């Protein structure tokens, strides 16, 4: 079969009405953790940038805020309710708070304090997904609920062990989310009404090689020693991530959904949605949800796949922890129109747990490591070659703004880095005050000259504009 040249680009999908300086959805304007900012501090003073304001009493959760037109939007569990809130970016004062219903309990101890979804702001509405699978559309003016759907009741989805953590993708008139059901792995909803546009069934699992012993899978359990040069490779092979159960620490997670959020790409003239499910990275047609391709290698045996896939320079990249790593594919179209994902490389030295990754000037930056800790690494994005890894840059989540990487470590420390493929270059560091006891998992947000740091019920706003 003749194969055509690869052509895929990430679709830039800023929410309607978003302007430079806004952060209208998960991972920012283009869903790649890159802020549209300039005129920011290139070096932090000792002790960090000045604190503009702080608020407490926000409620529990890891939801990083969306920021649009001088307002912040996020989610929390508060007083037994799962709520969506709006704050003033000027001083953090609450504009409104709206309950979606009773707070949802999860059986796993980590991250049970509240939702992890970042709202998607689109025009005069915003969209959220709650821990139990509530999908809601609210008016940004006052929080009035326009419509609600349920990933479990309406689509037969089953929440993964750590609950639904997805942030919805708004693409034109569609809202894309992941129930994880056999006949509705992904769904497209009409963003104005909530009505179902299409359901995309779970792709069939590939047949395992005859030589494999199905009962002999490595469980992919994490190891504190896996974060150095001797990372355990865990199970390998392109097809093996598509079999077996999704064992969590407290039992088997039978949901097809994981914890990632979908992106949109333009591939060989067709718009596609790319999502990291519990078993695979998959691509489906935006028009009707038809299955296009799957790539299993980055999926860990636990089904705990959290980081959002990314597309850059013709490659799609995804990674997970638990003894696995990250792989890059090119999507090749044959004469019959089928799309084949061809692995370009796979690196066990990019076990990105849930802090996200960024591509800049041909290099991939992200934290390598799982439950045992880890630290930042830089890889050549086209080859997977490790350029550097440095323990001075601890495992955490990242964002990019005005030529600087903002690292928020799981312990709460903030580090400003100058991107470089040669070495780790630090441009400032400070400890977040009043750290809460759970790990600091909410991603940093940079918008309109401010750095926002969420720590459960505490929200800190720092002024990072240059004088």
GIBEL-V19293 format. One record per residue. RES is the residue in one small letter. NEAR is the number of other C-alpha atoms within 8 Angstrom. Layout:
<<RES:NEAR> <RES:NEAR>>
This chain:
<<x:4> <x:5> <x:8> <x:8> <x:6> <x:10> <x:9> <x:13> <x:11> <x:11> <x:8> <x:7> <x:9> <x:8> <x:13> <x:7> <x:6> <x:13> <x:7> <x:7> <x:10> <x:15> <x:16> <x:16> <x:15> <x:14> <x:11> <x:15> <x:18> <x:11> <x:12> <x:9> <x:13> <x:13> <x:15> <x:11> <x:12> <x:6> <x:8> <x:11> <x:8> <x:8> <x:7> <x:12> <x:7> <x:7> <x:8> <x:9> <x:9> <x:7> <x:9> <x:9> <x:9> <x:11> <x:10> <x:7> <x:6> <x:11> <x:11> <x:12> <x:16> <x:17> <x:13> <x:15> <x:13> <x:16> <x:14> <x:12> <x:7> <x:8> <x:10> <x:12> <x:13> <x:14> <x:17> <x:16> <x:15> <x:11> <x:4> <x:7> <x:11> <x:17> <x:13> <x:13> <x:14> <x:14> <x:12> <x:12> <x:10> <x:6> <x:8> <x:10> <x:9> <x:9> <x:9> <x:9> <x:10> <x:9> <x:9> <x:10> <x:7> <x:8> <x:10> <x:7> <x:5> <x:9> <x:7> <x:9> <x:6> <x:6> <x:10> <x:12> <x:9> <x:15> <x:16> <x:14> <x:16> <x:15> <x:18> <x:16> <x:14> <x:13> <x:8> <x:8> <x:10> <x:13> <x:13> <x:14> <x:15> <x:12> <x:13> <x:9> <x:12> <x:13> <x:12> <x:13> <x:13> <x:12> <x:12> <x:10> <x:6> <x:7> <x:13> <x:9> <x:9> <x:9> <x:9> <x:10> <x:9> <x:10> <x:14> <x:12> <x:7> <x:7> <x:10> <x:10> <x:12> <x:13> <x:14> <x:13> <x:9> <x:12> <x:9> <x:14> <x:13> <x:12> <x:15> <x:14> <x:11> <x:13> <x:9> <x:4> <x:8> <x:11> <x:12> <x:13> <x:13> <x:11> <x:18> <x:15> <x:15> <x:8> <x:8> <x:16> <x:15> <x:14> <x:15> <x:13> <x:13> <x:12> <x:11> <x:5> <x:8> <x:10> <x:7> <x:9> <x:10> <x:9> <x:13> <x:14> <x:11> <x:12> <x:5> <x:4> <x:6> <x:7> <x:4> <x:8> <x:5> <x:4> <x:4> <x:6> <x:6> <x:6> <x:4> <x:5> <x:7> <x:8> <x:8> <x:12> <x:8> <x:11> <x:11> <x:9> <x:8> <x:13> <x:16> <x:7> <x:6> <x:7> <x:11> <x:8> <x:9> <x:10> <x:12> <x:9> <x:7> <x:8> <x:11> <x:11> <x:17> <x:11> <x:10> <x:7> <x:10> <x:12> <x:12> <x:11> <x:4> <x:6> <x:6> <x:8> <x:11> <x:8> <x:12> <x:15> <x:15> <x:15> <x:14> <x:14> <x:13> <x:14> <x:13> <x:11> <x:13> <x:12> <x:11> <x:8> <x:5> <x:8> <x:11> <x:12> <x:12> <x:13> <x:13> <x:20> <x:15> <x:13> <x:13> <x:14> <x:15> <x:13> <x:12> <x:13> <x:13> <x:10> <x:6> <x:9> <x:13> <x:9> <x:11> <x:10> <x:10> <x:9> <x:11> <x:13> <x:14> <x:15> <x:18> <x:16> <x:15> <x:12> <x:15> <x:13> <x:17> <x:11> <x:17> <x:12> <x:15> <x:11> <x:12> <x:9> <x:6> <x:10> <x:12> <x:12> <x:11> <x:14> <x:17> <x:19> <x:15> <x:16> <x:17> <x:18> <x:16> <x:17> <x:14> <x:12> <x:12> <x:12> <x:14> <x:13> <x:13> <x:12> <x:9> <x:4> <x:6> <x:8> <x:10> <x:9> <x:11> <x:8> <x:9> <x:9> <x:9> <x:10> <x:9> <x:12> <x:11> <x:14> <x:17> <x:18> <x:16> <x:9> <x:14> <x:12> <x:12> <x:13> <x:10> <x:7> <x:4> <x:8> <x:12> <x:12> <x:12> <x:15> <x:19> <x:16> <x:16> <x:15> <x:8> <x:11> <x:10> <x:13> <x:16> <x:14> <x:14> <x:13> <x:14> <x:13> <x:10> <x:7> <x:8> <x:10> <x:7> <x:10> <x:11> <x:11> <x:10> <x:10> <x:8> <x:5> <x:10> <x:12> <x:14> <x:12> <x:17> <x:16> <x:16> <x:12> <x:14> <x:10> <x:8> <x:11> <x:12> <x:13> <x:14> <x:14> <x:13> <x:11> <x:6> <x:11> <x:11> <x:12> <x:14> <x:14> <x:13> <x:11> <x:9> <x:7> <x:10> <x:6> <x:7> <x:12> <x:8> <x:9> <x:11> <x:12> <x:13> <x:10> <x:8> <x:8> <x:4> <x:4> <x:7> <x:7> <x:4> <x:6> <x:8> <x:11> <x:10> <x:12> <x:12> <x:15> <x:12> <x:12> <x:13> <x:8> <x:12> <x:11> <x:12> <x:12> <x:12> <x:15> <x:13> <x:12> <x:11> <x:12> <x:13> <x:12> <x:12> <x:12> <x:11> <x:11> <x:9> <x:7> <x:2>>
